Structure formats: structure tokens, C-alpha cells
Amino acid sequence: MAHNDSFFSALQQLRQLPLDVRTITLGINVSDCHNHSLHTLCEGLYQRIISKAERLTSVCGEVSSLFGVPIMQRRIVVTPIDRVAQGFAASDLVNVAKTLEGAAAQVRVDRIGGFAADVQHGISSSAREMIASLPAALSQTVRVRAAMHVGTTESGVNMDAIALLADALKQTAQADSERNGDAAAKLVILANNATGHPHLTGACLGDGWGDLVVHVGIGAASLIRHALVERLSQDPKAPLHELAAAIQTAVFQSTRTAELVGREIASRLGADFGSVDVSLAPTRRPDDSVAALLTLLGIEQVGAPGTATALTLILNAVRAGAAFASCAAGGYSRIMLSVLEDSSLAAATKSKELTFDQLCMAANAGSGGLDLVSLPGDTDVATLAAIISDQVSFAVLNHRPVAIRIIPVPGKRAGEGVTYSGMMNDAVILPIRGTGLSKSFIERGGRLPPVR
Amino acid sequence: MARRYIMTVLAANRVGILAALSNALDELGGNMLDVSQAVIQEFFTMILAAEFPEERDPEIIVDHIRAVCRPFGAEVALKNPENEPPFELDEEPIPRQRYVLTAAGQDRPGVLRFIAHRLAQDDIILLDLQGMRRESDHSFLASMELAVPPGVDALKLRNDLDNEFRPNGITIALQHRRVLAALAHPEPVGFNTVSPPPTY
């Protein structure tokens, strides 16, 4: 007999895997668009983005159908606007944000990042204007993402900037109160991360990337889920190292696919191929929840004791799988517990099992910070600043990057539900313990010295 | 000047058949150009293209192979491609992408027919096909390599086939060769798998 059972099992390995690519990010250098005339600056930015990115959407479509791999999100990042648009007032910077929005809409991408500034040492007058422009800039645009870099291990943390940003965050949410403060979700506060990391929300084209570069983010959540379900169906009592191996394999496959897709898109656009981001993040598809992976591992509720161990196991497996798959795999990876984007986490806020403290704990174990967490709208600015600075100082102490996105939902209290349009899930606002008790600490201002 | 023939050989699958067949070819002055061999249940099968000296009569080739392979009950068919009506070729070879399609599930009639019709609609060329049915549970598995012309949406093709067969418990997978290579080969993706698309 020619075709025996080994032939059978060899062929079975050709089964369809739920491969996908989460993000394609096109980095465009706009440094030379600098001009003292606002009109010339905006025109230059707009034309540059259109000319470099006009084919992005169609090329993503072509490559996606060629390889049979869906691409979930397309993004553009540009040089930090703070460096390009120096010397403008806040109202002018709102127009710059609208220009970015218009260009992104024209080339049909989902997000545009680069409305960003570095303030880890001190706040320049331009950066101050940019922070002042955030409420209008973010509430009057849809695709623009803003980022502010407030501290690093080497330089310490700028507490003045954090206090200023907490205030801006609250005003931004207020300016968008009819959409439950959605605009505040578009501002990310970063630490230990030159604003250049291309994969973070609100990231910019970092230094040293050249003029045009394609980065790709893996979509591993569904593939890992598939691998875990399969392994558990063979052996419901599989030990942790076997599950870690299953995750590792899935991430390997996912990273390989992402790199293949990214390189093909880069070559068709005439761009450099940048890096593969192996962070694990939820997508809008119902099964793509990161928190649901914890359930498969046996943690019934995110935040229960054991969560940190499970996150560490996943993160290590992700890193190991990616490191072998590609030399272009990004230097760091994290697990994004984006509450409003992750269906399981959002559901957990409703069940009252998940507390804010547990989220903070998880944020410091494997995950990359508080991401898309909605907070009571009456939280005072000092408490918001303290929440941000806690996350930042943890990251700075541990030499790892952090990204914080929190939404003080205007007019809503803890326990009330919030609904957002777009890709976010419904969630319930989590209560914060001890609000208002850190006011004098934050009001002192100044800087946290570098970590030695 | 050598003359090229295409042949099929069907014989009992016993030890020595390949030795006998290659003996016969050698005695005829033949030289294989292309060959594909498979054992299908009890039978040894081979399809080959071979060159023979120009003066060698095709009937002599067939008779000699039959005679040498008599203990195996060999049946031989031979064609001279020059005598065949000319085959319509693309004016310019079009770059085609290679995919592997696999279908697996409970065996039922008509699966291949549906797939083949759907592929023909999109002007897709079949390069290779293998498959079998497992008697123990009546499940089948088939795998084919395809050369797909530009403009065919692989996601849509897979979804069409999947929608047709999923209700019958048959799963369909369609994967680009380069995706398979990226998953199966340890070399870095940028080095082993990016090559210009082949033409046919």
C-alpha cells in the first residue's frame, strides 16, 4: 500500500491555520516638512503622506489575497510632530492634527501616529503647546493618536509633565463627553521608550529608521487559542511546559507569516522592512481575547492569584517563539490587556470579580501597562497623575517600557456601564480606592531622579 | 538525433519491477527525461518521458518492455508528442503563484468534481494531485498543488470551497507555497522564501 497512515498524517499537517496579521504600519519620514508657515507645513505633511501611502491600502489588499492571510489594521506613523512643528500655538497644532487626519482618511488607513513629544527631562514651549492642544486635537479627529514620553530609567521621570498630562487627559475626555471620553483613549503616556517605538499606539517614526519603512505586528491570539484548544483536546491535563511549547509554536508560525507578509508589502511599496512586533494583543474578532487564553491555562478570572505566573509563562513562550522565528522580531514584546478591546476582560469588569488593583498588578506582570481602562469621571487630576506615575515608576525601576491609556469617563461613576462605538467593548467603570489621598505628593512636582 | 516519447507502465508491484523496466530501457538505448512513480494499492505505476535513438520504432519499444517485464504482467502505453494536435499555449507565459490545496473529511462522491470545476473557473492549473481513502473510518484526504494566475483572491477561493464543504464535515485548506515554506523551513524568511514568481 502506497499511501499509508504516515502519508495521511503528513498531509494532515497542511490543515488551515488561523493565520493573520494584526497591523501593518508604514513609517514615513516628514522631518523636512518643517516650515514657519502653518499653511506650508500642513500642505507639505499632507502631500508627503499621500504620495508615500496612497498605495498602502491596495497593496495590503493584494498581498492579503495572495497569501490568504487577513490584515486586520493598517497604520501610518510619522516623525514626531513636536520636532517638525516647532513654534506654533496650540490652535495651530490642532490644525496639524486635522491635516494628519485628512491625509489618513484620504489613503484609507485606520490610524495615524506621530502627534507626539518627548518631555522626559523638561517641557519645551512647543511641547507645552502640544499638550494644550490635545483636548481639541483628539476630540476633533478620529484616526490621530498622540503620545507623550515622560520618563526613562536613565533620565528619571518628569512629574511636572505627568501632572500636566493628567489634566490634559481629563480635559480631553471632557471635550469628548458625548462619546464617553473616547478621545482620551487616543492619548498614550509612555515611559522607557523613545517615542520611536513603531508598534505602540500613538507611536511615531523613531530615529534612525530611514525615509519609508514597513513594520508588521503579529496576530497570534487566535492561533495560540487554536493551538491550546487542540493540545487540551488531546490531553486535558497537559502540564504547563507542554502548553508553553504549544504557545511557542503558534507564535513561531505567526511571526513567520507576519514577516513574510510584511516583507512582501515593503518590497511592493519600495520601502525598507522594519521589524516584527510580537506583542500579544486582542483584535476585534470575538475569539481574539488575550484574557481568554488565561482561562484556557486554568486561571478562571483575570486577576485571580496565579495571573502573574500565567502571564509570565505566556510572555516567555511568546518571546522564545518569536526569537527563533525571525531576526527582525522586535526587541521587546508584551501582552496587551486592553480592557475595552478585549471581550473577556470587558466582561470581567461587569462581573465585579475584576478590580482596578488586580489590573494594576497584571499590568506589571508581563503586560505593558494599564491599557484602555475606563475610570470614574470625577477622579481628581492628582489621582490620575498618581495612577500614571505609579505605572511609570514601576516600568522605570524594572527597565522596561510602558504605555498607559486611561479614560476618565465624563459624568460617570464607578459601577456604571460605558459603551463605545468602533472596536471597543462595553465595560463597567472600576472603582479606585484611595482617590484624592495623593494630592500633596503630586502637587510637589519636580522630577524623580534616574534609577541607579 | 533523439526522439522523445511519453509512456505509462502499469505492472504488478513486486520486487524487481524497476530493475526489469530500467534494463529494458537501457537495452533500447533509452534515457529518462522526466519520471513520476507511485504504488497504487497492488500496482506499480510509472509515467515517464524518455528519449530513444531516432531509428528506434515505437512498436519495438513497447514490445521489448512488455517482453522484459512479462513476469510482472506489465502494460505499456506510448505516445509520440509530435503526433498530437498542437496544444494551445498562453501567448506569453503568465506568472502564476503556487498554492497547496488540501481537503479532508468523510468521503462522499463528487468532492473532487466540485473542486475541479471551481478551479477551472478561475483558470487554475493542477500540477500535482495525491489522495487516499482510509478504509478504517472512510475518511479521505487529498492534496493538490495549484498554479494560480494573477488576480485570483486566495481568501475568497478558500472561503467558497469551505462554505461548500463545511456542512458535510469536510475541511479545506489553501496555502501559498511561500507561507508553507516560511512555516516549514528554519532559514530566515527573507532569505529562503522570497523568489520571483515562477511562470508556466
Boltz contact constraints between the chains, C-beta under 6 A:
constraints:
  - contact:
      token1: [A, 2]
      token2: [B, 38]
      max_distance: 6.0
  - contact:
      token1: [A, 2]
      token2: [B, 39]
      max_distance: 6.0
  - contact:
      token1: [A, 3]
      token2: [B, 132]
      max_distance: 6.0
  - contact:
      token1: [A, 8]
      token2: [B, 141]
      max_distance: 6.0
  - contact:
      token1: [A, 11]
      token2: [B, 141]
      max_distance: 6.0
  - contact:
      token1: [A, 11]
      token2: [B, 143]
      max_distance: 6.0
  - contact:
      token1: [A, 14]
      token2: [B, 102]
      max_distance: 6.0
  - contact:
      token1: [A, 14]
      token2: [B, 173]
      max_distance: 6.0
  - contact:
      token1: [A, 15]
      token2: [B, 173]
      max_distance: 6.0
  - contact:
      token1: [A, 16]
      token2: [B, 173]
      max_distance: 6.0
  - contact:
      token1: [A, 65]
      token2: [B, 153]
      max_distance: 6.0
  - contact:
      token1: [A, 65]
      token2: [B, 154]
      max_distance: 6.0
  - contact:
      token1: [A, 65]
      token2: [B, 155]
      max_distance: 6.0
  - contact:
      token1: [A, 67]
      token2: [B, 176]
      max_distance: 6.0
  - contact:
      token1: [A, 67]
      token2: [B, 179]
      max_distance: 6.0
  - contact:
      token1: [A, 68]
      token2: [B, 154]
      max_distance: 6.0
  - contact:
      token1: [A, 68]
      token2: [B, 155]
      max_distance: 6.0
  - contact:
      token1: [A, 68]
      token2: [B, 158]
      max_distance: 6.0
  - contact:
      token1: [A, 68]
      token2: [B, 174]
      max_distance: 6.0
  - contact:
      token1: [A, 253]
      token2: [B, 183]
      max_distance: 6.0
  - contact:
      token1: [A, 256]
      token2: [B, 182]
      max_distance: 6.0
  - contact:
      token1: [A, 256]
      token2: [B, 183]
      max_distance: 6.0
  - contact:
      token1: [A, 256]
      token2: [B, 189]
      max_distance: 6.0
  - contact:
      token1: [A, 259]
      token2: [B, 189]
      max_distance: 6.0
  - contact:
      token1: [A, 260]
      token2: [B, 182]
      max_distance: 6.0
  - contact:
      token1: [A, 260]
      token2: [B, 189]
      max_distance: 6.0
  - contact:
      token1: [A, 263]
      token2: [B, 190]
      max_distance: 6.0
